[in-house]
Amino acid sequence: MMKRLRIERATGQLLAARPGCPSTPGAALRSSYKCATQVAPVRYSSSSSAVETEPVYEEDGTDHSLPPLEKLPPNTSTLPSPLPYRALESAKLSALHARLSLSPKIPLQTLARTLVDASADPNPLFNNSSLAFLGATIINYHASEWFMVHYPRLPMDVLFAAMAGLAGPAPLNRIAKSWGIEVAAAPGGEVDPGLLQFSLENPGESIAGFGYTRTVVDKINKNNWKRSVASKVIYDDDFGQLIMPRKAKESEDKAVEEDQGQGVYHEEAANPTPKFSPTSYGSSTTRELSEKAHANFARAVVGAVYTHCGRAAAKSFVKAHVLCRELDLERLFAFKHPTLELAMLCAREEFEPPVARLLSETGRLSRTPVFVVGVYSGNDKLGEGQGATLEQARLKAAMHALKAWYLYSPGEGAKVPSDVLEMETGGGGGGGEQQGQGQGQQGKNKGWEPAYIDIGELISR
């Protein structure tokens, strides 16, 4: 027996007015956009299928329901990077310019150039190698002077580690990613200029710092030779790392590829499986190349700010994006003989020899004893530490005393050497002239106070 169809359920939703929609023609014209954007109610018992709108195709097969693509010159796909004039039409580039609060003096063409790595376009007139070198010099200069003035007693090895932790490739990589840039799948002339472009097949060669290549660099790595602090300062880069020559890098990458690329062949000799590629997505090589490209982009932005806006604006940009980050310097220390080093420190500063004294203890005969030991020089307590044994507590007390000495700081108000330039010139030029003049007048009124210079570290590590 057939069931009776209820027509009102199938057509009631079409006859009834939607909630919030006007019933008069005049009101309908005034709020037509509001009604059009509301979602239709869900049908429960209707057996008719919903009407779907299909895209309209012309005779040539073009879908006009989508926005038209950008018209590019015919030879665009053969170029290694986008043309400069396309920077004016990129919405991503304009958003990045506004997101970084850059000065209007910095054109979009320069910002687009900072996104082209040397691996994507080897031509130095179109990539960011020159701007990255300039930006790296400015960043490392301001970071080093800030550390040397605010922590004048830091050992050189700790200073190198602090520089790498604040202005090295890894932190600059995180800074660039925090700016919200996107990466292009592959470089080319048809890519949006607002995307970061670098190649995974050709690492490229861009100079991003000072240093010399040692003639015995291969023997240093092979025999694990020890490098003195003086040689690190003279020959190595700003972070105390060896500068590897191009040939050594290629041979090392080839050896890694041979070790990791042992091809597993199929039973049929005619169909061998492809070897592992070190440039495959997610490998250590691709992560290293991505980190290098992001770091060079951050350096290039600083170089662009210095080029178009002057020294004062570049210094403010570095302070706002690099020097403002927190770094725990206590975790960078590694003492081998803390008691011996503390004794040498007291002898150099003509203090009384350090003496360890037991301050308190609990549970000596239990499973978890705790001893609190203090290190004294005369009546002055240099440090305090606790541990499960007396020796452990004594070593911790000596470490805390050394950290208290090395982490001495004159305070946040200490002036750095770059402040002298603002005092002499009354500003760094460019966009920061008025601000620099005000700071210069204030500095002239207060006068220049030279920074505290320490004798140096006790034991060269």
N, C-alpha and C positions, 0 to 999 in steps of 0.2 A: 504494500500500500504506500503510495507516494505521500511524502510529507508536503504540507502546504507551505509555499514560499511566502515569506513576509517581506513585502516590497519596501515597507517603511524603514526596515533596518538597512536595506541596501542603498536607499536614496535619501534617508534622513540626514546624513552628514553632508550631502550636497545642497539640500534645501535650507538647512539651519545655518544661521550666521555664525562665523567663528568668534570666539571670545575676544573682546577688545576691538573688533572691527565695527565701523560705523554702519548705520542702516540707511542713511540718506546719501544721495549722490554727491552733494557738496562736501559732506564730511569724508566720503570715500576718496574724493580727489585730494583732500588735504592730508590724508593718512594712508595713501596707497602704498607707500614704501614700507610702512609699519606692518600692514597686513601681508604684504608679499614676503616679508622675512620671517613670519611666524610659521611654525611647523604644523602640518596638518595632523588632526587626531588619528590615532591608530584604529584601523577597522578590525573588528573581531569576527563578524559573521558574513562578510561580503565574499562572494565567490569570484568577483571580477578582479583581474590583475591590474596593478597600478600602471599608469601611463608613464613611460620613461622617455625623456627627451634625448634624442640622438643627435650627435654632432652633424653639422651641415658641411658637406664636402662639395667642392667645386669640381669642375671637369678635370683639373690637373691633380686632384687628390689632396688638396690642402685643407687642413682642418681649421676653420675660421672661428671655432669656439675657444681656441687658445690664443694668447697674445702672440703677435708676430715676433720672430727672432731678429736679433740685431744683424743688419746687413754689413758684412765685412768685405774688404778688398779681396780680389781673387787670390793674391799671393800671401794671404795672412797665415794660412796653415803651414807655410814653409819657414816662417820666422821663428826664432828661438824664444822670443818674448813679445808681449803685446806692444803695439805702437804707442808712443807717448800721448798722442791726441785722444786716445780712447780713455785715458784717465778722467777726463772731464765728464764722461758719460757713465761712470761706474758708481752705482749707489752704495756698494760695499766700501769703496774707497772714501766716499764722502762721510759715511757713518763712522768709519775708523778715525777720520780726521776730527770729527766732532767728539767722538768718545775719548780721545786723548787730550782734548782741549788745546789743540795746537793753534798757533798763531795764524791769522790769515796771510801772513807773509810767506808761509810755507805752501807752495803750490801743490796741487794734486799730482802733477807729473813727478815731482821729487818724491812724494810719498809712495807713488807707484813704483818708482825705481828702487826704493828700500825693500820692496817685496820680491825682487828678482835676485835670486842667489847666483853666485858665480858658476855653480854647477848647471844652472838652467841656460844661462847666456854667458859665454866666455868673454864677450866684448866688454872691456872695463868702462866703456862709455854708456852702457845700458844696464849693467848690473850694479849691485850695492857694495862691491869690494872696497872702493875708495871711501865711501861714507862709513862702512863698517870699521875700517882702519882708523879713521878719524874719531868715530864714536868710542871705540875701544880705548884709544889713548885718553880721551876725556874721562871716561868712566873709571879707568884704573888710576888715573891721577887723583881724582877727587876721593876715591875709596882709600887709596894708600895714605894720602895726607890726613884723612879723617882718622884712620887707625893710629897713625904715628903720633898725632897730637892728643887724641883722647886716651890712648893706651901706650904711652911712650916706653914702657918697659917690656913689651911683648918680645919674646924670642923670634928670630927670623923665620924659623920653621912654622911657628904658630901664626906669624903674620902672613906667610904664604897661604896657609890653610884658611885663614880668615878672609883673605882676598878671594880665594877660590870659592868660598862659601857665600860671598856677598856679590861678587862681580864676575864669577866664572861662567862657563857655558851652561851648567845645570841651573843655577838661579836665573840667568837671563832667559833660558828656555821657558821656565815657569812664568816669568814676567811677561814674555811675549804671548804665551797662551792665555794669560789672564786678561790681555787686551782684547780677546775675542776674535783673533784672526783665523781664517779658514785656509786649508791647504788644498792646492789643486792636485788632481790625480796625476797629471803629467804636465810639464811645461810646454808652452807653445804660443804662437801668436794669436790663437783664437780664445785663449783663456781670459777670464775676467781679470782686469788689472788689480782688483781688490783682493785677490787670492795670493797666498804665499807660494812661490814657484821654486822648486829645486828638483834635481834629477837624482834618481836612485842608481842609475847605470854609470854616470860620470860624476864622481865626487867633486870635481872642480878644484881649483887652487886659488884661495883668497887669503891674503895676509891680514891678520886681525890683531897683530901685536908685534913687539920688538923681541929680539933675541938672535942668537947665532946657533948654527948647526955645528956641533962638535965633530972633530975628525975621527974620534974614537967612540962614536955613539953606538956602533954595533957591538964593540967590546964591552961597553958599560952595561948594555942590556944582557949580553951573553954571560959575562962573568960576575954580574951584580956588583960592580965597583961602587964604592962609596964616593959621593960627591960632597965637597966641602960647601959651607954656606957662602963663602966668597965666590966660588965658581958658579953657584946658582944665581947669585946676584948679577954677575957679569955676563954669563953665557946664556942662561935659560930664560924662559919667558917670565911674565909678571907674576906667575903663580909658582915659580920654581920647578916647572916641568921641562923635561927634555924636548927639544925641537927636533922632530924626526924628519929626515930628508924625504923627498918624494919617492925615490927608488926604494928606500927601506920600507915605506908604507905599502908600496905596491907588492914587494916581495912578501911582506908579512900577510897582506890580504890574500895573496895567492896561496901561501902555505895554509892559511885557515880554510880557504876554499877546497884545497886538496884533502885536508883532514876531514872536513865535514861533508864533502861531496863525493863520497865513495858510492858510485852508482850501483844500484841493485838491479840486475838484469833479469828479464823475463826468461822463461824456459825457451821461448823461441828467440833465436839470435837476431831475427829481423826486426823485433819490436822491443828494443831496450827501453827501460823506463828512464826518464830524464833525470839528470843529476840535480842534487840540491843546489839551489841558487842562494848565495849569501845575501842577495838583494830582495829576497822574497819578503812579503809583507809580514811584519812582526818579528823579524830577526834582529839580532844585536846590531848588525850593520845598518839597517834601516832606522833603528832608533837613534843610533849615533849620528847619522846624516840628518835626521829630523831635528835633533837637538842642536846640531851645528847651524842649520839653516835658521831656526828660530832665534838662536843667540845672535847671529849676524844681523838679523832683521832688527832686533832691539838695539844693537850697536849702531846700525845705520840710521835709525830714527834719531838717536842722540846726535849723530853727525849732521843730519839734516837740520835739526834745531840750531846747532852751532853755526852752520853755514848761513842760514837765512835770518836768524834772530840774535846771534851774538853770544858772547861768553856767559853773561849773567843769566840769560834764559836757559842755556844748556846746563849750567850749574843748578838752577832751580829744578829743572826737569830730572836731573840725576838724583837730587835730594828727595824729590817727591816719589820717585819710582824705584830707586835702588837703595839709597842709604837709609830709607825709612824702615827697611825690613829688619826683623830681629834676628840676632845670631848669638847663640849661647857659646861664649868663648871658653868657658870652663871645661867643656867637653872636648876641646881641641888639645889639651895638655896630656902628655904621656911621660911620666917620670920613670927612669930606670933606677936611680939611686937618690931618692929624695932626701934622706938624712945627710948624705955626703954633700949634696948640692946646697942644702941649708947651712951646713957648717962652713962651706966656702963663701956663701953669701955673707954670713956674719963676720967672717974674717976680712972680707973685702971692705965692708962698711964699718969696720972697727967696732963691731958689737961684741958683747960677751959671748962665749961659746954657748950654743943651744943645749938646754938640758930638758929631758923628758920627765914629767912628774905625773904620778897617778892622781887624778882628781876624784874619781868615784868608781865604784864597781858594784855589781850585783850578780848573785848566782854563781860564785866562783866554782862551787862544787856541783853545780847542776849541769844539765845538758846544753843549756843556752846561756852561757855567761856573757856579760856585757861589761867592758872596761872603757872608761873615759880617761884619755891621756891628754895633757897639755904640754906644749913645747914652750919653754921660757928662755929668754935671754936676759939674765939678771932678774929684775922684777917685772919685766914686760912680757906678757903672754903673746907669742907670735901666732900660734894656731892651736886648734883643738880637734881631736878626732876620737871616734869610738869604734870598737871592733870586738870580735869574739875572743881574741887573744891580745896579750899586751903588745906583742910585736906588730900586729895588724893595726892596733890603735895608734901606736907610735908612728908608723909609716903614714897613716892618714893625717895625723896631726902635722907632720912635716910637709905633706902635700898641700894641706890647707894654708900653711904658712907661706909656702912658695907661691901659691895662687894669689894670696892676698898681696904679695909683693909685685908680681908680674901684672896683675890686673888693676894696678893703681891708675886712677883717672883724675885729672884736674877738674872735671865737671863738664856739663853740656855747654857752658858759656865760653869754652876755650876757642880762640881764634885760630883758623887754619891759614897757611901761607897764601892761599888764593884770595883771602880777604884784602891783602895788600894791593892787589891789582884794582879792586873796586875803590879802595881809598885813594889811590893815585890818580886813576882816570875818572872817578866819579860815576862808574857804571861800566858794564860790559858791552855797551853798544846794542844796536838792534832794538828788540822789543822791550828790553829791560833797562832803558836809559834812565827813566824817571825813578824807578825803584832803586837802581844802582846809585844814582846821585844822592838819594836820601840815606842809603846805607853808608855811602862814602862820607857824607857830612857827619853822620853819627859816629863813624869810626874815627874821624879826625878829632872830634871833640873828646872822645875817650882816650885816644892814643893807641899806638900799637904795642902789644905785649908779646914778646918773643915766647915761643913754645918751649916747654921743658924738654931737654935732651938728656937721655939716660946714657950711662956708660956702656951698657950692652949686656948681653946674656952671659951667664956664668959658664955653662958647658955647651959646647957646640955639638948638636945632635946629628 
